[in-house]
Amino acid sequence: MEFYTGLTGRDKQLSSFDFGSLDTAAYASGDILTSSAIQIPASRYVGMGGVIDTTNTLALPDLRLWFFGGSVTPASRNSPQAFSTTQMALLIGYFDIASGSWINGASGVAINTVTPNLPFVCQSTSKTIYMVPEIKSAETFHSSASITGQIVITRE
């Protein structure tokens, strides 16, 4: 018989992410926005907020965020998404963020809050989920543009 005397129940954790500076290169629909997967310590995903920030024209993209239960290496930044069969075996799921769901904030800033409620279990060798952002609409971002955000997770 085992007894556990540590923390029990669920708790929430806030993790930040940054897609890095977007460049002036034109992104085609289906292009990956980062050169590596973004690591998020987690066990159950429940919500996300994000911000697009630029000093010039504000591009409000359709995005697809892919979530994996183990480490993956996506296609190169600004290249078409091309996950392998091995990578797809680690897939937790994805959700889409429509361009129309972004809300204009201050000059050159747009915000978005979504609650995808994507339950999952990490791989047995991982305590991390990995996010790969894909753009679903052709966009050209200004060289000062960035997409940053926060993810709130509930840990079991």
C-alpha positions as CSV (number, residue, x, y, z in Angstrom):
1,M,0.0,0.0,0.0
2,E,1.3,3.5,-0.9
3,F,0.5,6.8,0.7
4,Y,1.1,10.2,-1.0
5,T,1.7,13.1,1.4
6,G,2.5,15.8,-1.2
7,L,0.3,18.3,-2.9
8,T,-3.0,16.8,-4.0
9,G,-5.7,18.0,-6.4
10,R,-5.3,20.4,-9.3
11,D,-3.4,23.7,-9.6
12,K,-3.1,26.2,-12.3
13,Q,0.2,27.4,-13.9
14,L,0.8,30.4,-16.2
15,S,3.4,29.9,-18.9
16,S,4.5,32.6,-21.4
17,F,5.4,32.1,-25.0
18,D,7.0,34.2,-27.8
19,F,7.0,33.3,-31.4
20,G,10.1,35.6,-31.9
21,S,10.4,38.6,-34.2
22,L,8.4,38.0,-37.4
23,D,10.2,39.1,-40.5
24,T,9.2,41.0,-43.5
25,A,9.1,37.8,-45.6
26,A,5.7,37.0,-46.9
27,Y,4.2,33.9,-45.2
28,A,2.0,31.7,-47.3
29,S,-0.9,29.8,-45.9
30,G,0.4,26.7,-44.1
31,D,3.9,28.2,-43.2
32,I,5.4,27.6,-39.8
33,L,6.1,30.7,-37.8
34,T,8.9,29.5,-35.5
35,S,12.2,27.6,-36.1
36,S,11.5,25.2,-33.2
37,A,8.7,24.0,-31.1
38,I,7.8,26.1,-28.0
39,Q,8.1,24.2,-24.8
40,I,5.3,24.5,-22.2
41,P,5.5,22.7,-18.8
42,A,2.0,21.1,-18.5
43,S,-0.3,18.2,-18.0
44,R,-3.7,19.7,-19.0
45,Y,-4.3,22.7,-21.3
46,V,-7.2,25.0,-20.5
47,G,-6.7,28.5,-21.9
48,M,-4.6,30.9,-23.8
49,G,-4.3,34.6,-24.5
50,G,-2.1,36.3,-27.0
51,V,-0.9,39.7,-28.3
52,I,0.3,40.8,-31.7
53,D,2.5,43.9,-31.5
54,T,4.0,46.0,-34.2
55,T,4.8,49.7,-34.8
56,N,3.4,49.6,-38.3
57,T,0.5,48.0,-40.2
58,L,-1.1,45.3,-38.0
59,A,-1.6,41.9,-39.6
60,L,-4.3,39.8,-37.9
61,P,-3.6,36.3,-39.0
62,D,-5.6,33.0,-39.0
63,L,-3.4,30.7,-36.9
64,R,-3.4,27.0,-36.2
65,L,-1.5,26.0,-33.0
66,W,-0.4,22.3,-33.0
67,F,0.3,20.6,-29.6
68,F,2.5,17.6,-29.2
69,G,3.1,15.4,-26.1
70,G,6.8,15.0,-26.9
71,S,9.6,17.0,-28.5
72,V,9.2,17.6,-32.3
73,T,11.3,19.6,-34.7
74,P,9.0,21.5,-37.2
75,A,9.7,22.5,-40.7
76,S,12.0,25.6,-41.0
77,R,10.5,28.9,-40.2
78,N,8.6,30.4,-43.2
79,S,8.4,26.9,-44.8
80,P,5.3,24.7,-45.3
81,Q,4.2,22.5,-42.4
82,A,5.4,19.0,-43.0
83,F,5.0,16.8,-39.9
84,S,6.3,13.3,-40.2
85,T,4.4,10.1,-39.2
86,T,6.6,9.8,-36.2
87,Q,5.8,13.4,-35.1
88,M,2.1,12.9,-35.7
89,A,2.2,9.9,-33.4
90,L,3.0,12.5,-30.6
91,L,0.1,14.8,-31.6
92,I,-2.2,15.9,-28.8
93,G,-4.4,18.1,-31.0
94,Y,-4.6,21.5,-32.5
95,F,-6.9,24.5,-32.5
96,D,-7.5,27.4,-34.8
97,I,-7.6,31.1,-34.1
98,A,-9.5,33.1,-36.7
99,S,-8.3,36.5,-37.9
100,G,-11.7,37.9,-37.0
101,S,-11.3,37.0,-33.3
102,W,-8.4,39.4,-32.7
103,I,-9.5,42.7,-31.0
104,N,-7.7,45.9,-31.7
105,G,-6.1,47.4,-28.6
106,A,-3.7,50.3,-28.5
107,S,-2.2,51.5,-31.7
108,G,-0.4,48.6,-33.4
109,V,-1.5,46.1,-30.8
110,A,-4.2,43.4,-31.1
111,I,-5.2,40.9,-28.4
112,N,-7.0,37.5,-28.3
113,T,-8.3,35.2,-25.6
114,V,-9.4,31.7,-26.3
115,T,-10.4,28.7,-24.2
116,P,-9.8,25.6,-26.3
117,N,-10.2,23.0,-23.4
118,L,-7.8,20.5,-25.0
119,P,-7.3,17.7,-22.4
120,F,-4.2,15.5,-22.9
121,V,-1.6,13.3,-21.4
122,C,2.2,13.9,-22.0
123,Q,4.4,11.1,-23.2
124,S,5.7,8.9,-20.5
125,T,9.2,10.4,-20.9
126,S,8.0,14.1,-20.9
127,K,6.5,16.6,-18.5
128,T,6.2,19.1,-21.3
129,I,3.9,19.9,-24.2
130,Y,5.3,21.4,-27.4
131,M,3.5,24.0,-29.4
132,V,4.1,24.7,-33.1
133,P,2.4,27.7,-34.6
134,E,1.3,27.6,-38.3
135,I,-0.2,30.5,-40.2
136,K,-3.4,29.7,-42.1
137,S,-3.7,33.0,-44.1
138,A,-1.0,34.6,-46.3
139,E,0.5,37.5,-44.4
140,T,3.5,39.9,-44.6
141,F,4.5,41.1,-41.2
142,H,6.5,44.2,-40.5
143,S,10.1,43.6,-39.2
144,S,9.1,44.8,-35.7
145,A,6.1,42.5,-35.4
146,S,5.9,39.9,-32.7
147,I,3.3,37.5,-31.4
148,T,3.5,36.8,-27.7
149,G,1.1,35.3,-25.2
150,Q,0.4,33.3,-22.1
151,I,-1.1,29.9,-21.6
152,V,-2.9,28.9,-18.4
153,I,-2.8,25.2,-17.7
154,T,-4.4,23.0,-15.1
155,R,-2.0,20.4,-13.8
156,E,-3.3,17.1,-12.4
